[in-house]
Amino acid sequence: MQPREITQVLNRPISQELLARDVTRLAYVAKDGTPRNVPIGFTWNGSEIVMCRLTESPIVELNRAIAVAEVDGPEAGLRIVDRVGLNDFRYLHSTRADLLRRLGRSADAREAYRRALVLTEGDAERRFVERRLTELGPERRNPSSGEDKGQIAGN
């Protein structure tokens, strides 16, 4: 777009309404087709949009972990998730489960999905988490140890 066209778009009523907000979300679709979003703080200074991300927030760190996992792989994202400390936040557990699933750690993923399911209130989210649990397949127990030996291939 040319600068004149950008200015025209930014001067539209809907653009002005959106620019009046302090925080918005950058939405994208992850490689696995899951919708994701990252909170972004921004302001319009009259000539340009100035964007920043919030710091010192566990939820922002969780979103950062998701972005890092997309770029550097699920293990890198998992290292961040495991430091976040939002133990009663359903999205922490569903994010952790997804990363574990992608790493082929189905027993750990299953446990994290179950924790997310306990914390999930909405029907649509509950169906999503249940579907992910089903996709992991049945638990396979090692008769001697009782351990889950079910593994899946990572993405």
C-alpha positions as CSV (number, residue, x, y, z in Angstrom):
1,M,0.0,0.0,0.0
2,Q,1.1,3.5,-0.7
3,P,1.2,6.0,2.3
4,R,-1.9,7.8,1.0
5,E,-3.9,4.6,1.0
6,I,-2.7,3.7,4.5
7,T,-3.9,7.1,5.7
8,Q,-7.3,6.6,4.1
9,V,-7.7,3.2,5.8
10,L,-6.6,4.6,9.2
11,N,-9.1,7.5,8.9
12,R,-12.1,5.2,8.4
13,P,-14.6,5.2,11.3
14,I,-14.0,1.5,12.1
15,S,-10.2,2.1,12.1
16,Q,-10.7,5.1,14.4
17,E,-12.8,3.0,16.7
18,L,-10.1,0.3,16.9
19,L,-7.4,2.9,17.4
20,A,-9.2,4.3,20.4
21,R,-8.6,1.1,22.3
22,D,-5.4,0.6,24.4
23,V,-5.0,-3.1,23.9
24,T,-6.0,-5.4,21.0
25,R,-5.0,-8.9,20.1
26,L,-2.9,-10.0,17.2
27,A,-4.7,-13.1,15.9
28,Y,-3.1,-15.8,13.8
29,V,-3.5,-19.5,13.0
30,A,-0.8,-21.8,14.2
31,K,0.7,-24.5,11.9
32,D,-1.6,-27.1,13.4
33,G,-4.6,-25.0,12.5
34,T,-5.3,-23.8,16.1
35,P,-6.4,-20.2,16.4
36,R,-4.0,-18.2,18.6
37,N,-3.8,-14.6,19.7
38,V,-1.3,-12.3,21.4
39,P,-2.3,-9.2,23.4
40,I,-0.7,-6.1,21.9
41,G,-0.7,-2.6,23.5
42,F,-0.7,0.2,21.0
43,T,-1.3,3.9,20.5
44,W,-1.9,6.1,17.5
45,N,0.4,9.2,17.7
46,G,-1.2,10.9,14.7
47,S,1.3,9.7,12.1
48,E,2.1,6.1,13.1
49,I,0.8,3.2,15.1
50,V,3.2,2.5,18.0
51,M,2.9,-1.1,19.3
52,C,4.4,-2.8,22.3
53,R,3.8,-6.0,24.2
54,L,3.0,-6.0,27.9
55,T,5.8,-7.3,30.2
56,E,5.9,-9.0,33.6
57,S,2.6,-10.7,32.8
58,P,2.2,-14.5,33.1
59,I,-0.4,-14.5,30.3
60,V,1.8,-12.6,28.0
61,E,4.6,-15.1,28.8
62,L,2.2,-17.9,27.9
63,N,1.4,-16.2,24.6
64,R,5.2,-15.7,24.0
65,A,5.7,-19.4,24.7
66,I,3.2,-20.2,22.0
67,A,5.0,-17.9,19.5
68,V,8.4,-19.3,20.5
69,A,7.1,-22.9,20.0
70,E,6.0,-22.0,16.4
71,V,9.5,-20.6,15.6
72,D,11.9,-22.7,17.7
73,G,9.9,-25.8,18.3
74,P,7.7,-27.2,21.0
75,E,10.6,-28.0,23.4
76,A,11.5,-24.3,23.5
77,G,7.9,-23.3,24.1
78,L,7.5,-25.9,26.8
79,R,10.5,-24.5,28.7
80,I,8.7,-21.1,28.9
81,V,5.3,-22.7,29.8
82,D,6.8,-24.6,32.6
83,R,8.1,-21.4,34.2
84,V,4.8,-19.4,33.9
85,G,3.1,-20.7,37.1
86,L,-0.6,-20.2,36.2
87,N,-1.7,-23.5,37.7
88,D,-5.4,-22.7,37.8
89,F,-5.5,-21.2,34.3
90,R,-7.0,-23.7,31.8
91,Y,-5.1,-22.3,28.8
92,L,-1.8,-23.0,30.5
93,H,-2.7,-26.7,30.7
94,S,-4.1,-26.9,27.2
95,T,-1.1,-25.1,25.8
96,R,1.3,-27.4,27.8
97,A,-0.7,-30.5,26.6
98,D,-0.4,-29.4,22.9
99,L,3.3,-28.9,23.2
100,L,3.7,-32.3,24.9
101,R,1.6,-33.9,22.3
102,R,3.8,-32.4,19.5
103,L,6.8,-33.8,21.3
104,G,5.3,-37.3,21.3
105,R,4.9,-37.3,25.1
106,S,1.4,-38.6,25.1
107,A,1.2,-39.7,28.8
108,D,2.2,-36.2,29.9
109,A,-0.1,-34.6,27.3
110,R,-3.0,-36.7,28.5
111,E,-2.5,-35.5,32.1
112,A,-2.3,-31.9,31.0
113,Y,-5.4,-32.2,28.8
114,R,-7.3,-33.7,31.8
115,R,-6.2,-30.8,34.0
116,A,-7.4,-28.3,31.3
117,L,-10.7,-30.2,31.1
118,V,-11.3,-29.9,34.8
119,L,-10.8,-26.1,34.6
120,T,-12.7,-25.6,31.3
121,E,-16.2,-24.1,31.6
122,G,-17.4,-23.5,28.1
123,D,-19.0,-26.3,26.0
124,A,-17.0,-25.5,22.8
125,E,-13.7,-25.5,24.7
126,R,-14.6,-28.6,26.5
127,R,-15.4,-30.4,23.2
128,F,-12.1,-29.2,21.8
129,V,-10.1,-30.6,24.8
130,E,-12.1,-33.8,24.7
131,R,-11.3,-34.2,21.0
132,R,-7.6,-33.7,21.7
133,L,-7.7,-36.3,24.4
134,T,-9.4,-38.7,22.0
135,E,-6.8,-38.0,19.3
136,L,-4.1,-39.2,21.7
137,G,-5.7,-42.6,21.5
138,P,-6.3,-45.0,24.4
139,E,-3.9,-45.2,27.3
140,R,-1.6,-48.2,27.0
141,R,-0.4,-49.4,30.4
142,N,2.8,-51.3,31.0
143,P,1.5,-54.3,33.0
144,S,4.5,-54.4,35.3
145,S,4.7,-50.7,36.2
146,G,1.2,-49.3,35.4
147,E,2.9,-46.6,33.3
148,D,1.2,-45.2,30.2
149,K,3.4,-46.2,27.3
150,G,1.2,-44.6,24.6
151,Q,3.3,-42.3,22.4
152,I,2.4,-40.5,19.3
153,A,4.6,-39.0,16.6
154,G,5.4,-35.3,17.1
155,N,4.4,-32.7,14.5
